Amino acid sequence: MTLLLQAVASLLAVITFLIVLNVQKTKLLPAGVLGMGVWIVYYLLKGPTNVIIATFIAAILGACISQILSIHYRTPAVVFMLAVLAPLVPGYLSYRTTASFVTGEYREAAIQATSVVLLALVVSIGMASGTVVLKIYHLYRKQVLNKK
């Protein structure tokens, strides 16, 4: 039940985020479903692994799928990349970091700030890696088809 509730919440959050960014109405549902799928992958992987690995794998899968969707819908990939980015950004942890700094809990704030920076790096590296993985796949496929 928790997974279903979180999936629907992530779908609505991603669609709302994309509406604020003025994304075309026809792209909202596919991008929202992509964001929801990324959140489900993250949610299912963070238990058996950890938050960092789950975020990295979700970012890679999301980036690959966003490239495919951008070709299918003939729209810039950034529309779907934003849908991948939205559920993976460590927003609450950033809030807790700021709150710790404001309340004078500097040790806790430093630990949380390190986690925020690490997760932000993992998201960006994962999204870039997903794009590279897809390009390598296309090059490999092109070479295999040319040999036949």
Steps between C-alpha positions, in 0.01 A plus 500: 500500500786736583664438162177572314440819697856620442479414130183706455649785705814501286290499181305802620812678625685453171202614294458805723870580471480477121188719489691768691778470240244547220547160334253418219182331619551203269834421667379523862363148539792313336749707698300453819489124451877503440553692824273257684693205357829652609363547851378137511844374391663717767254389768540130421881516488571713806402217738726221369786735406533856629379846404805580287490186287121523465525863388778420252316209338171693486680796338664278237174326410311827497756665273490211252121499490484879471723488192275237343186698584649818357555322168152347508322826582738716293564738782818613679634247748510763774122468542534138604830555683320745728246228575787273603668771702193604700452186714872440556608843630570483876262785588400395851860428594595846374227647717625307805854621429386861495293451815801349678716798405234745620454324834874485561545124460809541285630145530169354382476766229846411366409130483174575322664750263750233400213262425319765295809571289569128454142428389501798264821371343358149473188631324701704250753223434221244465307713252814566295592131513157399376539721196846357431378141543227559245744657251739205540210262439403684181861498374536129578172423326603704195831309476328163532247588228777627268693171530204296375 
